[in-house]
Amino acid sequence: MRYRSRVTAPAAVLIGTAAVLAGGNTARAAGRTDDTPAPGRTDDTPAPGTLGDPVFPNLGNAGYRVAAYHLDLSYDATTALVDATATLELHTTQALARLSLDCLGLDVRTVRVDGRTAAFEQADEKLWITPACALRARDRATVCVTYTADPRRTLAHTAWVPTPDGFAICPQPDSAHTVFPCNDHPSDKARFTFRVTVPAALRAVANGSLVCTENLAGDRTAYTYRSRSPIATELVQITVGDYVVKERRGPHGLPLRDVVPTARAEALEPALALTPGLVEWLEARLGAYPFETYGLLPCNSDDPKAFDFTGLETQTLTLYKPNFLLQAEPKIGSHMMHELVHSYFGNSVSPATWADLWLNEGHADFYGLLYRYERGWADSLGLTTFEARMKDTYARGDQWRRTSGPVAAPTAADLFDSQRYLGGVLVLYALRQLIGEDAFHAVERAFLARYRDSSASTEDYIAVASRVGGQDVSGFLRDWLYGTTTPRMPGHPDWTVTPAPPSLTAPRRRTDVRWHENSATL
């Protein structure tokens, strides 16, 4: 079973979570976005070690928001260990005599708050910190943690991906805190600076843009990267290994940066060369690409168990299994589009809670499938049109609702199953059928513009769709997203749903929530 903290969420949080799942309202259930103390909380009440997420109730921490992370990592190729310092700039939302960070598998050596030594203890997946002086409400504070990490340490879950020459990381959904202490929830996005020191023969790469390279004593090199836009912790990427950086230009001069294993650079070039065309196609539908750069990171590992998905949308640099990208364009183009779409849905606009994941995966599959069928590439079922795939998915609707729950009410065990991917696509298709293609595109762009560089909930999307789509679609979308039976499909009165047999029960739940391979674009 996946490791879960034994820190118990307050009863009010758990009751609220149950109400969210029962009532279908996920609007900002996981955290507050202003500086107002939580209801019923006095300013001197210790912050709980949770944000009460509907899917991961022990994840995240209340009482503050993180404005910025400054991560300084040093990789020792001899020991394969990482010595690190994580410096967090916080804005408190209440007075704090004690605060917590998410933290697992890190050997913490020291903690300082505003330059003064602080007491700390590690319990379950939390680092509890007691500052020398209590923090005031609505103030700024700096927390500095020094620690050592072993990328090869066996943990119940981990973001580390050890490679023969270094490592990469895959934090989604809840493992960034195995790499650095953090407020590990997508509702608390922050600016990032990364300084990574490695042997001179290796390359270090991270999200954002390279701003400094330092040649140091001992034949070592330090690379510093900075993000222009805030990043959710689950989207952080830090990579060390024998890589070459290949640069090219995309539409409107967009800098494209691919980080490629040196020995495979030539073989991977046909796949890398597809990116400019993918960006151009997507910009015509969703608007200008939202970040300073984009590129692919084919991880330098052939271990089939290195990570259990094909691609992961770490911000500005998508992590891939290298052998996947060695295939012909019809085999990879649709999924490359899926991952690129995440730059908009998932990265630029992050989910407010993990129950809102369908906004990420439904949109990524929606546009990835559109791209596939425009090019006449048959999908895994042999279908060649979007309508044919939606008709097939529609027929499965009641069965999926029986085995995986409604589209917008996942559990940790079924978070990444087909209901969040194709089920989400079907919701978007139904909305487009109802309001028309032009209104649908206006909704998409308005949602992305409204919540750029922040997080948004299912209710936020419903509100934008009702405001921009020309009619109140709130009841319509809630039926599709939270109903236990599949609604009628607008424009297709002849489509039918295959009844779910009374004997049909949920399949044996996977205990590893990192199972991502349910995208219809593969």
Sequence and secondary structure as in RCSB ss.txt:
>XXXX:A:sequence
MRYRSRVTAPAAVLIGTAAVLAGGNTARAAGRTDDTPAPGRTDDTPAPGTLGDPVFPNLGNAGYRVAAYHLDLSY
DATTALVDATATLELHTTQALARLSLDCLGLDVRTVRVDGRTAAFEQADEKLWITPACALRARDRATVCVTYTAD
PRRTLAHTAWVPTPDGFAICPQPDSAHTVFPCNDHPSDKARFTFRVTVPAALRAVANGSLVCTENLAGDRTAYTY
RSRSPIATELVQITVGDYVVKERRGPHGLPLRDVVPTARAEALEPALALTPGLVEWLEARLGAYPFETYGLLPCN
SDDPKAFDFTGLETQTLTLYKPNFLLQAEPKIGSHMMHELVHSYFGNSVSPATWADLWLNEGHADFYGLLYRYER
GWADSLGLTTFEARMKDTYARGDQWRRTSGPVAAPTAADLFDSQRYLGGVLVLYALRQLIGEDAFHAVERAFLAR
YRDSSASTEDYIAVASRVGGQDVSGFLRDWLYGTTTPRMPGHPDWTVTPAPPSLTAPRRRTDVRWHENSATL
>XXXX:A:secstr
          HHHHHHHHHHHHHT  TTTT   SS   TT  TTS   S    SS TT S  SEEEEEEEEEEEE
ETTTTEEEEEEEEEEEESS BSSEEEE  S EEEEEEETTEE EEEEETTEEEEE SS B TT EEEEEEEEEE 
TT   SS  EEEETTEEEE  TTT GGGTS B   TTS BEEEEEEEEETTSEEEESSEEEEEEEETTTEEEEEE
E SS B GGG  EEEESEEEEEEE GGG EEEEEEEGGGHHHHHHHHTTHHHHHHHHHHHH S  SS B EEE S
   TTS SSSEE  TTSEEE GGGGGS HHHHHHHHHHHHHTTTBTTTEEESSGGGHHHHHHHHHHHHHHHHHHT
T   TTS  SHHHHHHHHHHTHHHHHHHH  TT   STTTTSHHHHHHHHHHHHHHHHHH HHHHHHHHHHHHHH
TTTEEE HHHHHHHHHHHSSS  HHHHHHHHH SS    TT TT       TT       S TT  TT TT 
